[in-house]
Amino acid sequence: MLPVILSLDDSMADGAPLVNEDNRTAFSGSDEPSNLATVTPLERGDVDAAFEAADLVIEREFETSWVHQGYIEPHACVVDVGADGKVDIWASSQGHFRVRSQTAAVLGWDTARIKVTPAEIGGGFGGKTTIYLEPVAARLSEKSGRPVKIVMTRDEVFRATGPAPGSKARIRIGATSDGELTAIEGWIGYVVGCTNDMAGFIGAMSVASYKFPNLKLEAVGVLTNTPKTAAYRAPSAPQAAFAIESVIDEIAQTLGLDPIDVRLKNAVVEGDPTAMGMPHPRIGFVECLEAIRDSDHYGSPVPEGGARGVGTGFWFNIGEQSSATVNLNEDGTATVITGSPDIGGSRASMALMAAEELGIDVHRITPVVADTESVGFTDVTEGSRATFATGM
């Protein structure tokens, strides 16, 4: 029996068998096979000196399991390969242009052969940014000369499709007696499954938005003999935020300070550096914290037997490419055509923006998500990008 690697610790152990002999650690420059998908170090300041001078230092370890996105609709598609070699795919996904390109790549076909029509999506949350069934259905349709429909069972969804990665984290934070966070040192490992994945790389960039003048972090992606993981709602950020926010809460409790006041004291503002080094734009973190602090809810007493928790998170918006066309009709109505599958109300956003620009009532605008032959190339609906990037 071949050895099986099912955990982060087993994968990183000395002498561990290779999960995937074709894997190379991204950005490392090494051509040696490895169980590490990515290794991302981030550092600024002098953490050792800062910890030495801190009034309080708290260090904790955290572990999270794989968590599936749990969309209601399972993966499904219909594929019809015609006698002329043209391929029609109807699929529920977060990006039908990616369905086209990935299906073409798997089958060795030219993308020009393939037309993908987006179906309404019954939930995705990051888990429908890739393909599973489409190449299989396409090949079967080609062989049979008939349209082929494949729908996963719920059991198959859980067994074969990508959940969010599990993680382990060691976080150490130093603070002064008045709640200033002076240093953070941490290691976060993400279990990414059987092939290379950027979860560790992204996780390094999604640490919570505090000033931390002294910072030393390392995030790694680790391969295991499990299904390849996929994005899930600000991918990799919740695992990092869970660990960091928990330690900040403990610091506030130990010092007898309000947890929001501690966060306000250390919150980044426009121009402060991110963990990656580039400056933050205006993100409204302080305004958000102040609104919570000043709310009736936060000022109300906690019921007997209840509790009130505080936590914040950070996710960077990605740009990528989008296309949109606005057609004015002879009756004064308009049609907004985009290539961004709507997984959270983006069609309404597109209609509202077009209404504002055209000066007509939003109810006279019909937003449409078009197929790959009817609108220009558009990247996946992911990373909080669709309304922002397509709306521009």
N, C-alpha and C positions, 0 to 999 in steps of 0.2 A: 504494500500500500504506500502511495506517495505521501510524504509529510504534508500536514495541513497547518496553515498559519491563520488563526482566527482572532488574534488580539494584537493590540499595539505593542505590548511588552514582548510577546513572542517574536514579532516581526523585527524588532530592534535588538534582540538578544544577540550576543556574540556567537558567530557560527550558525546563525539562522539560515535555513534553506531559502533560496530565492522564490518569491511568489510569482514573479514574471521575469523570465530571463531577458526579455526585450526591453525592460524598463531601464531608463537612465535618469539620474536625478537632474531635473530641469535646472538650467542656468548654472550648473556646477562646472561645466567644461570637461567633466570626466566622461570617458567612454566605457567605464566599468559598470556592469549590471548591478543594481542596488534595489533594496526594498524601500528606499526613500524616494518619494515622488518629488518633493521640493524641500529645501531648507532655506528659510528666510530670516536673517538676523537684522535687527534694527537697534541702533544705539546712539545716544547722545549724552553729554555730560559725564559725571563721575559718580556712578551709583554707589561704589564702595564708601567714598567719603560722605555721601549724603546719608547713607544708612548709619554710619558711625555717629553723625551729628543729630540724627532724628530722636525726638522724644519718645516715639512709639514706632515699633516695627511689628507688623503682623504678616505671617506667612502661612498659607493654607494650600491644600491640594484638592482638586475637583475632578470628577469623572462624569461624563455624560454618555448615554447609549446612542445607538442609531435610532433615528426617529423618522418614520415615513411621513410623507406629505399628507396622505390620507384623503386625496381627492375622491369625490363621490363617483365620478365617471371613470371606469377603467380605461386602459389604453385600447384604442379601436381604430380600424381603418378599412377602407374599401379601395381596391386597386384594380384598374382595368387596363390591360396592355392590348392595344389594338393590333390589327393585322399589319398596319403600316409602321409598327414599332413605337408609336406614340403612347405615352403612359399618362393616365389620369389617376390621381390619388386624392381621396377625400379623407382627411385625418383631423383629429382633435389634437391640437398642439399649441405651444406658445410661440411658434415660429415656423410657418409653412415654407419659407425660403430655406430654412435649415433642413427641414424634412426633405426638400428637393435635393439639396447639395449632399447631404449625408447618404441618402438612398442611392444617388448616382455614384458616390465614391465607393460604397460597399459593393455595388454590382458592376462597377467599371463602365458605367454608361455616361453619355454626354448629358449634362443638365438640360440641354435644349430639348431632349426627348420628353421631359417630365413636366407636367402641369399639376400643381397642388392647389386644391381648393380647401380653404380652412372651414372646418365644421365649428359649430358653437362648442365651447369648451366647458365641460362639467367640472371645473376646478383643475388647477395645475400647481400653483405655489412654488414653482421652480422645477417640479418633477417632470414636466412635459416640454423640456427644452432639448430633448434628444430623441432618437428613434429606437424602436425595438421591433415592431411588427412589419413596417412598411417594405423593407427589402424582401422579406419572406413572402408576403402577399404578392409582391410584384413578380417574383420568380415563378410562383405558383400560377399566377394569371398568364404569364408568358408561356408556360408549359401547357396549360389547359386550354388556352384560347377563350377563357371565360373570366368575368369579373370575380374577384376573390375578396371575401370579407373575413377579417379576423378580429375577435374581441377577447381580451384577456379575462379570465375569472379573477375574482378578488384574491384568491390564494396565489395565483400566478403573479399578480401585481406585487404582492408582498415578497414573494420569493425571488422575483427576477428583475424588478426595477429598482432604481437607485433611491435609497433614503438619504437623509442628511447624515454626514459622517459622525461617528462617535468620537469622543475626545478625552484627553487627559490634560490637566493643567496644573502647574505649580506657580503660584503668584505670591510675590512679596512686595509689600508697600510700606514706605516710611512716611511719617507725618510729624508735624510739630504739635505742641499741646493745644494750639488754637485751631487745628484742623487743616493746615496747609499740607498738601501732599507733595513731598519733596523728592520721592524716588519710587520707581517701580522696576522690578526685575521679574521676568517670567519666562516660562517655557510652556508652549501649547502644542500638543500633538493631535493630529486629525487622522482618523482611520478612513482611508479613501477607497478601499476595495482593491480590485485585482488589476487595475490599469492606472496610468498616471492621471493625476487630477490636480487642479489648482487650489484645492480647499485650504491647504496650509499657507500658501502664498497670499490668498485673499484674507485669511484669518489674521495674518500679521498686520494687514492694513486696516482692520476693522476694530481695533481696540477702542475702548470708550474715550470720549473726547475731553480729557483733562490735560492740564498744562504740563505736568510732570517734567520739570527742568532736567531731571536725570532719569534716563530710561535705558533699559537693556532687555530686549525681548528676542526670543527665537521661536518661530513657528515652523513645524514640519508636517508634511503629509507622508503617511506611512501606508504601504500596500499590505493587504491581507487577502486570503482566499475567500472573499465574499463578493457579492455583486458590487459593481462600480457605483459609488455614491453619486448623488445629484444635488443640485441646488435646492434650498428650502428657505424662503423668506429671509432675505439678507444673508446669503450663504456664508457660513463660518462665523458670522458676527455674534449670534446668540451664545455660542459656546464660550467665546472670549468675554462677552459682557457678563455672563453668569458668574464667572470666576472673579473678575475684577470688581463688579458691583457688590458681590458678597463680601469681599474684603473691605471695601469702602464702608459698607454698612457696619461691619464689626468695628472699624476705626471710630465711626461716629458714636456707636454705643459705648465703647470703652472710654471715650473722652467726654461722654455726656453731652454731645452736641446733636442738633437736629440734622438728620441725614440730608435734607435738601439744602440746608445752610452749608454743609461741608461741600456739597456738589457745586453750589453757587460760588463758593470761595475759590474753587479750582477749575471752573468751567472755561473752556476755550472761547475766545471771541475772534472775530474776523482778523486775520493776520497772524494769529498764533500758529506754530508749526504742528502739523499732524505727526503721528508716529513715523510716517515715511519721510518727513522733513519738509514737504511743500506746505505753504501757508493755507490755512482754512479760508474759504470764502465765508460770507455771512450765512450761518446755519440756524440761528434762532435758538440755540441751546439755552442761553441765559433767560430769554423771554419765556421759553417753555417751562423752565424750572420755576420762574417767578409766578407764572399763571397757576401752576399746581399749588405752590406755597400759599397763594392768596385766595384759593378757591374755598367755597363753603365746605366742601367735602373734607379737605385736608384739615380745616380748623374744627371739625366736628369731633366729638368724643368717640372713641372706639368702643363698640358695644361689648358687653361682657361675653367672653368666649371668642371674640373676634380678634383680628389683627390687621394692621395696615403695613403694606410693604412699599418700598421705593426702589425704583431701578430705572436706568436710562441705557440707551444703546445708540450706536453710530453706524451708519451705512453710507458709503460714498455713492453718488449717482454716476452712472456710466453713460456715455454719449452714444457711440456707434452710429449706424446709418439708418435713415428712414426716408420714405417717400410719401408724398401726399398730393392729391389732385382735387381741386374744387371746381365743379361744373355748375354754372348758372343755367337754370332751365327757363323755358319761355313763359312760364306762369309766375316767375319771380321767386320760385323755390330754389334750393341748391342741394347738391349732393357732394359730400366729402368722402373721398375714396382714399383709404390708407392700406398699408400692408401689415399693420400691427394687430394681431389677435387681441381681443378685448377680454382681459381676465380680471378686471377690477373697475370697470366704468370708463375706460379711455374713450369709447365712442361718444359718450356724453361730453367729455372734455373737448374732443375735437369739434363737435357741433357748437359748443359754447364759444370756443375761440373763433371759429368761422363766423358765427353770428355777430360777434363783437367787431370783427374786421369789416364785414359786409354791411353791418347796420341793419340787419333784418332779424325778425323774431326767431329764436332758436327752434321753435316748433315747425318752422318751415325749412329746416335743414335735415336731410337724411344722411347719417353716417354709415358707410359701408366698408367692411374689411374684404378686400378683393383677392382674387387668386393670383398666382405668380405670373400669369400672362397679361393681367389687366392693370397692374400697378408696378412702379419701379421697385428695385431691390430694397428690402427692409429687414434689418436684423431682428433678432428674437425679442419678444416682450419679456424682459428680464432686467434685474438690477435697477428697478424704479426708473426706467428710462422712457417708457412709451409716451406718456403724456408730455413730458418735457421735450424729448428729442423729436418725436413726430409732430408735436404741436408747433415747433419752431418753424 
